[in-house]
Amino acid sequence: MIANFPELEQLRRRTASDVKNRWREVVRGVRETGSVAITNHAEVELVLVDANTYRQLTEGAAALKARERSVLDQLAADFAKRLSVLQQPDAARKVDAVFASSGKLAKRPKAGAGY
């Protein structure tokens, strides 16, 4: 499960000078909140996170990567299956027959469930 993390704009901010001069206080703040944005010239330059938050982020990223790989593997398998049908000896004849047909339907199409 992916944890909810605050938006970058919502993080408590500390200047780079504060981090350098008040390291213990910054660490205490990170332990309390999970993360703190570190600014340089009023712009957020990086985010300091505690080890638990980092683990959650990396586990979430790994889970998403695994899911993506699974979906891509399934798509590749589906494509290979469809391609194998097109590579059969009589596939060209069947495709030519489809394009040569007049396109008339055997039955009238239904317009919906209530038709």
Backbone as a printed PyTorch tensor [residue, N CA C, xyz], in Angstrom:
tensor([[[  0.8430,  -1.1780,   0.0000],
         [  0.0000,   0.0000,   0.0000],
         [  0.8880,   1.2410,   0.0000]],

        [[  0.5130,   2.2090,  -0.7980],
         [  1.2900,   3.4340,  -0.9070],
         [  0.7710,   4.4360,   0.1040]],

        [[  1.6790,   4.9620,   0.8960],
         [  1.3050,   5.9310,   1.9290],
         [  0.9990,   7.2830,   1.3070]],

        [[  0.2160,   8.0660,   2.0070],
         [ -0.0630,   9.4260,   1.5700],
         [  1.0200,  10.3480,   2.1010]],

        [[  1.5880,  11.1320,   1.2260],
         [  2.6210,  12.0780,   1.6040],
         [  2.1130,  13.4870,   1.3210]],

        [[  2.4990,  14.4490,   2.1570],
         [  2.0450,  15.8220,   1.9220],
         [  2.6700,  16.3940,   0.6570]],

        [[  1.9950,  17.3710,   0.0940],
         [  2.5240,  18.0760,  -1.0700],
         [  3.7700,  18.8440,  -0.6620]],

        [[  4.6390,  19.0760,  -1.6010],
         [  5.8850,  19.7910,  -1.3300],
         [  5.6200,  21.1520,  -0.6980]],

        [[  4.5930,  21.8210,  -1.1530],
         [  4.2630,  23.1510,  -0.6290],
         [  3.7790,  23.0980,   0.8190]],

        [[  3.3100,  21.9490,   1.2760],
         [  2.7830,  21.8090,   2.6290],
         [  3.8370,  21.4010,   3.6610]],

        [[  5.0190,  21.0440,   3.2020],
         [  6.0620,  20.6070,   4.1290],
         [  6.5980,  21.7650,   4.9560]],

        [[  6.9670,  21.4350,   6.1910],
         [  7.6440,  22.4040,   7.0370],
         [  8.9840,  22.7300,   6.3850]],

        [[  9.3830,  23.9930,   6.4070],
         [ 10.5910,  24.4130,   5.7150],
         [ 11.6900,  24.8180,   6.6740]],

        [[ 12.8940,  24.5160,   6.2790],
         [ 14.0880,  24.9520,   7.0050],
         [ 15.0900,  25.4410,   5.9680]],

        [[ 15.8180,  26.4780,   6.3070],
         [ 16.8430,  26.9700,   5.3920],
         [ 18.0680,  26.0770,   5.4830]],

        [[ 18.8880,  26.1380,   4.4570],
         [ 20.1320,  25.3660,   4.4640],
         [ 21.0010,  25.7720,   5.6510]],

        [[ 20.9810,  27.0480,   6.0070],
         [ 21.7600,  27.5200,   7.1650],
         [ 21.2370,  26.9140,   8.4540]],

        [[ 19.9120,  26.8160,   8.5880],
         [ 19.3250,  26.1680,   9.7750],
         [ 19.7900,  24.7150,   9.8800]],

        [[ 19.7980,  24.0340,   8.7600],
         [ 20.2140,  22.6340,   8.7590],
         [ 21.6630,  22.5350,   9.2360]],

        [[ 22.4900,  23.4110,   8.7460],
         [ 23.9040,  23.3910,   9.1210],
         [ 24.1040,  23.7630,  10.5910]],

        [[ 23.4100,  24.7880,  11.0500],
         [ 23.6200,  25.3060,  12.3980],
         [ 22.7770,  24.6310,  13.4740]],

        [[ 21.6420,  24.0380,  13.0970],
         [ 20.7250,  23.4370,  14.0820],
         [ 20.3530,  22.0160,  13.6880]],

        [[ 21.3640,  21.2290,  13.4070],
         [ 21.1450,  19.8740,  12.9080],
         [ 20.2500,  19.0470,  13.8170]],

        [[ 20.5130,  19.0570,  15.1240],
         [ 19.7090,  18.2510,  16.0500],
         [ 18.2460,  18.6570,  16.0220]],

        [[ 17.9890,  19.9300,  15.9600],
         [ 16.6080,  20.4370,  15.9030],
         [ 15.9300,  20.0150,  14.5920]],

        [[ 16.6670,  20.0550,  13.5140],
         [ 16.1300,  19.6340,  12.2130],
         [ 15.8080,  18.1430,  12.2500]],

        [[ 16.7040,  17.3380,  12.7810],
         [ 16.4820,  15.8950,  12.8840],
         [ 15.2560,  15.6080,  13.7350]],

        [[ 15.1050,  16.3200,  14.8320],
         [ 13.9300,  16.1460,  15.6920],
         [ 12.6490,  16.4570,  14.8950]],

        [[ 12.6850,  17.5140,  14.1220],
         [ 11.5280,  17.8700,  13.3000],
         [ 11.2040,  16.8130,  12.2600]],

        [[ 12.2360,  16.2410,  11.6700],
         [ 12.0230,  15.1770,  10.6780],
         [ 11.4270,  13.9460,  11.3460]],

        [[ 11.9050,  13.6110,  12.5230],
         [ 11.3540,  12.4550,  13.2460],
         [  9.8900,  12.6730,  13.6070]],

        [[  9.5130,  13.9000,  13.9100],
         [  8.1190,  14.2080,  14.2780],
         [  7.1970,  14.2020,  13.0680]],

        [[  7.6510,  14.7550,  11.9610],
         [  6.7700,  14.9370,  10.8050],
         [  7.0400,  13.9760,   9.6540]],

        [[  8.2010,  13.3340,   9.6510],
         [  8.5380,  12.4140,   8.5630],
         [  9.3780,  13.0470,   7.4850]],

        [[  9.2940,  14.3740,   7.3390],
         [ 10.0870,  15.0410,   6.3130],
         [ 10.1070,  16.5450,   6.5510]],

        [[ 11.0770,  17.1920,   5.9390],
         [ 11.1860,  18.6470,   5.9980],
         [ 11.7980,  19.1220,   4.6850]],

        [[ 11.2850,  20.2340,   4.1730],
         [ 11.8160,  20.8140,   2.9470],
         [ 12.9600,  21.7460,   3.3000]],

        [[ 14.0570,  21.6130,   2.6090],
         [ 15.2180,  22.4640,   2.8580],
         [ 15.3260,  23.4540,   1.7110]],

        [[ 15.3740,  24.7220,   2.0790],
         [ 15.3730,  25.7810,   1.0720],
         [ 16.7440,  26.4240,   0.9420]],

        [[ 16.9630,  26.9850,  -0.2180],
         [ 18.1420,  27.7800,  -0.4940],
         [ 17.6530,  28.9760,  -1.2990]],

        [[ 17.8220,  30.1680,  -0.7480],
         [ 17.3110,  31.4000,  -1.3660],
         [ 15.7990,  31.3020,  -1.6000]],

        [[ 15.0840,  30.8140,  -0.6050],
         [ 13.6240,  30.7280,  -0.5690],
         [ 13.0260,  29.7010,  -1.5370]],

        [[ 13.8500,  28.9230,  -2.2080],
         [ 13.3700,  27.8760,  -3.1070],
         [ 13.6750,  26.5100,  -2.4960]],

        [[ 12.6940,  25.6040,  -2.5310],
         [ 12.9310,  24.2600,  -2.0170],
         [ 13.9620,  23.5880,  -2.9140]],

        [[ 15.0380,  23.1510,  -2.2910],
         [ 16.1190,  22.5250,  -3.0380],
         [ 16.1270,  21.0140,  -2.8540]],

        [[ 15.7530,  20.5550,  -1.6570],
         [ 15.6660,  19.1300,  -1.4120],
         [ 14.7430,  18.8660,  -0.2380]],

        [[ 14.4020,  17.5870,  -0.0660],
         [ 13.5390,  17.1730,   1.0330],
         [ 14.2900,  16.1230,   1.8320]],

        [[ 14.3730,  16.3430,   3.1240],
         [ 15.0060,  15.4060,   4.0370],
         [ 13.9060,  14.5450,   4.6410]],

        [[ 14.0400,  13.2170,   4.5010],
         [ 13.0150,  12.2980,   5.0160],
         [ 13.6420,  11.3210,   5.9950]],

        [[ 12.8150,  10.8040,   6.9080],
         [ 13.3110,   9.8060,   7.8450],
         [ 13.3820,   8.4490,   7.1400]],

        [[ 14.0460,   7.5020,   7.7780],
         [ 14.2830,   6.1990,   7.1650],
         [ 12.9820,   5.4590,   6.8670]],

        [[ 11.9890,   5.5460,   7.7420],
         [ 10.7170,   4.8680,   7.5160],
         [ 10.0160,   5.4210,   6.2760]],

        [[ 10.0140,   6.7320,   6.1350],
         [  9.4090,   7.3600,   4.9540],
         [ 10.1350,   6.9240,   3.6940]],

        [[ 11.4540,   6.8810,   3.7640],
         [ 12.2430,   6.4410,   2.6180],
         [ 11.8900,   4.9980,   2.2380]],

        [[ 11.7690,   4.1250,   3.2430],
         [ 11.3780,   2.7270,   2.9770],
         [ 10.0160,   2.6690,   2.2890]],

        [[  9.0590,   3.4670,   2.7880],
         [  7.7300,   3.4800,   2.1790],
         [  7.8070,   3.9330,   0.7240]],

        [[  8.6050,   4.9410,   0.4630],
         [  8.7440,   5.4360,  -0.9060],
         [  9.3600,   4.3940,  -1.8230]],

        [[ 10.4220,   3.7380,  -1.3550],
         [ 11.0740,   2.7430,  -2.2080],
         [ 10.2180,   1.4970,  -2.3880]],

        [[  9.4950,   1.0900,  -1.3450],
         [  8.5920,  -0.0650,  -1.4820],
         [  7.4560,   0.2520,  -2.4430]],

        [[  6.9150,   1.4610,  -2.3410],
         [  5.8540,   1.8710,  -3.2620],
         [  6.3420,   1.9140,  -4.6980]],

        [[  7.5320,   2.4480,  -4.9040],
         [  8.1020,   2.5070,  -6.2550],
         [  8.3530,   1.1040,  -6.8010]],

        [[  8.8500,   0.2020,  -5.9580],
         [  9.0930,  -1.1770,  -6.3840],
         [  7.7860,  -1.8790,  -6.7460]],

        [[  6.7470,  -1.6440,  -5.9580],
         [  5.4450,  -2.2640,  -6.2420],
         [  4.8790,  -1.7500,  -7.5670]],

        [[  5.0100,  -0.4580,  -7.8090],
         [  4.5310,   0.1040,  -9.0770],
         [  5.3240,  -0.4450, -10.2610]],

        [[  6.6190,  -0.5830, -10.0660],
         [  7.4660,  -1.1210, -11.1340],
         [  7.0940,  -2.5710, -11.4380]],

        [[  6.8370,  -3.3620, -10.3990],
         [  6.4350,  -4.7580, -10.5860],
         [  5.0890,  -4.8470, -11.3020]],

        [[  4.1680,  -3.9720, -10.9270],
         [  2.8410,  -3.9610, -11.5760],
         [  2.9800,  -3.5760, -13.0390]],

        [[  3.8090,  -2.5770, -13.3040],
         [  4.0440,  -2.1430, -14.6770],
         [  4.6420,  -3.2890, -15.4950]],

        [[  5.6010,  -3.9950, -14.9230],
         [  6.2330,  -5.1190, -15.6170],
         [  5.2000,  -6.2010, -15.9080]],

        [[  4.3220,  -6.4800, -14.9610],
         [  3.2810,  -7.4890, -15.1420],
         [  2.3390,  -7.1070, -16.2820]],

        [[  1.9260,  -5.8470, -16.3050],
         [  1.0270,  -5.3800, -17.3640],
         [  1.7240,  -5.4540, -18.7190]],

        [[  2.9870,  -5.0320, -18.7890],
         [  3.7290,  -5.0970, -20.0470],
         [  3.9300,  -6.5330, -20.5070]],

        [[  4.1970,  -7.4440, -19.5810],
         [  4.3390,  -8.8570, -19.9360],
         [  3.0350,  -9.4070, -20.5020]],

        [[  1.9030,  -9.0230, -19.9070],
         [  0.6070,  -9.4850, -20.4040],
         [  0.3300,  -8.9210, -21.7960]],

        [[  0.6420,  -7.6530, -22.0110],
         [  0.4570,  -7.0520, -23.3370],
         [  1.3410,  -7.7450, -24.3790]],

        [[  2.5750,  -8.0430, -24.0100],
         [  3.4900,  -8.7290, -24.9280],
         [  2.9650, -10.1190, -25.2600]],

        [[  2.4220, -10.8300, -24.2780],
         [  1.8680, -12.1630, -24.5160],
         [  0.6490, -12.0860, -25.4400]],

        [[ -0.2220, -11.0970, -25.2090],
         [ -1.3940, -10.9200, -26.0700],
         [ -0.9730, -10.6000, -27.5060]],

        [[  0.0260,  -9.7270, -27.6480],
         [  0.5150,  -9.3700, -28.9810],
         [  1.1110, -10.5950, -29.6710]],

        [[  1.9160, -11.3730, -28.9550],
         [  2.5380, -12.5610, -29.5390],
         [  1.4780, -13.5640, -30.0020]],

        [[  0.4130, -13.6870, -29.2100],
         [ -0.6810, -14.6030, -29.5770],
         [ -1.3640, -14.1410, -30.8670]],

        [[ -1.6490, -12.8440, -30.9560],
         [ -2.3040, -12.3130, -32.1600],
         [ -1.3750, -12.4000, -33.3700]],

        [[ -0.1050, -12.1290, -33.1540],
         [  0.8610, -12.1920, -34.2450],
         [  1.0000, -13.6190, -34.7570]],

        [[  0.9720, -14.5990, -33.8610],
         [  1.1020, -15.9950, -34.2900],
         [ -0.0570, -16.4030, -35.2030]],

        [[ -1.2340, -15.8500, -34.9620],
         [ -2.3790, -16.1420, -35.8310],
         [ -2.1230, -15.5780, -37.2260]],

        [[ -1.5410, -14.3830, -37.2940],
         [ -1.2680, -13.7610, -38.5920],
         [ -0.1150, -14.4330, -39.3320]],

        [[  0.6980, -15.2020, -38.6320],
         [  1.8340, -15.8690, -39.2620],
         [  1.5200, -17.2900, -39.7110]],

        [[  0.2820, -17.7270, -39.5310],
         [ -0.1010, -19.0630, -39.9800],
         [ -0.1510, -19.0860, -41.5100]],

        [[  0.0480, -20.2720, -42.1100],
         [  0.1360, -20.3640, -43.5770],
         [ -1.0780, -19.8060, -44.3290]],

        [[ -2.2710, -19.9650, -43.8000],
         [ -3.4670, -19.5160, -44.5240],
         [ -3.9220, -18.1110, -44.1160]],

        [[ -3.1300, -17.4050, -43.3190],
         [ -3.5230, -16.0790, -42.8270],
         [ -3.6700, -15.0740, -43.9670]],

        [[ -2.7560, -15.0870, -44.9230],
         [ -2.8160, -14.1290, -46.0320],
         [ -4.0940, -14.3270, -46.8410]],

        [[ -4.4520, -15.5680, -47.0770],
         [ -5.6830, -15.8630, -47.8360],
         [ -6.9040, -15.3400, -47.0900]],

        [[ -6.9420, -15.5460, -45.7560],
         [ -8.0720, -15.0970, -44.9500],
         [ -8.1740, -13.5730, -44.9340]],

        [[ -7.0500, -12.8930, -44.8160],
         [ -7.0630, -11.4280, -44.8190],
         [ -7.5210, -10.9100, -46.1710]],

        [[ -7.0190, -11.5120, -47.2400],
         [ -7.4590, -11.1070, -48.5870],
         [ -8.9580, -11.3140, -48.7590]],

        [[ -9.4880, -12.4130, -48.2210],
         [-10.9230, -12.6890, -48.3230],
         [-11.7410, -11.6380, -47.5700]],

        [[-11.2520, -11.1870, -46.4210],
         [-11.9660, -10.1580, -45.6580],
         [-12.0190,  -8.8680, -46.4580]],

        [[-10.8990,  -8.4590, -47.0470],
         [-10.8720,  -7.2120, -47.8080],
         [-11.6340,  -7.3140, -49.1220]],

        [[-11.7280,  -8.5170, -49.6650],
         [-12.4550,  -8.7060, -50.9230],
         [-13.9570,  -8.8180, -50.7060]],

        [[-14.4100,  -9.0640, -49.5150],
         [-15.8440,  -9.2370, -49.2660],
         [-16.5670,  -7.9020, -49.4490]],

        [[-17.8530,  -7.9960, -49.7140],
         [-18.6500,  -6.7930, -49.9770],
         [-18.9890,  -6.0340, -48.7100]],

        [[-18.7730,  -6.6370, -47.5760],
         [-19.0370,  -5.9510, -46.3160],
         [-20.4820,  -6.0250, -45.8750]],

        [[-21.2740,  -6.8890, -46.4590],
         [-22.6650,  -7.0260, -46.0510],
         [-22.7490,  -7.8890, -44.8100]],

        [[-23.6190,  -7.4900, -43.8830],
         [-23.8190,  -8.2250, -42.6450],
         [-24.8670,  -9.3060, -42.8330]],

        [[-24.6710, -10.4220, -42.1630],
         [-25.6380, -11.5130, -42.2200],
         [-26.9070, -11.1490, -41.4690]],

        [[-26.7670, -10.4230, -40.3440],
         [-27.9000,  -9.9970, -39.5530],
         [-27.8700,  -8.4840, -39.4090]],

        [[-29.0010,  -7.9510, -39.1170],
         [-29.1000,  -6.5330, -38.8700],
         [-28.5170,  -6.2360, -37.4730]],

        [[-27.6600,  -5.2340, -37.3240],
         [-27.0870,  -4.9510, -36.0010],
         [-28.1300,  -4.3930, -35.0400]],

        [[-27.9280,  -4.6930, -33.7620],
         [-28.8190,  -4.1550, -32.7410],
         [-28.2890,  -2.8060, -32.2840]],

        [[-29.1890,  -1.8970, -32.0060],
         [-28.7880,  -0.5460, -31.6110],
         [-28.5790,  -0.4170, -30.1070]],

        [[-28.8980,  -1.4360, -29.3500],
         [-28.7180,  -1.3820, -27.9020],
         [-29.5720,  -2.4310, -27.2240]],

        [[-29.5230,  -2.4740, -25.9150],
         [-30.2520,  -3.4930, -25.1570],
         [-31.7570,  -3.3460, -25.3110]],

        [[-32.2330,  -2.1260, -25.4630],
         [-33.6840,  -1.9010, -25.5670],
         [-34.2070,  -1.9110, -26.9840]],

        [[-33.4280,  -2.2950, -27.9510],
         [-33.8280,  -2.2550, -29.3660],
         [-34.9160,  -3.2070, -29.6930]]])
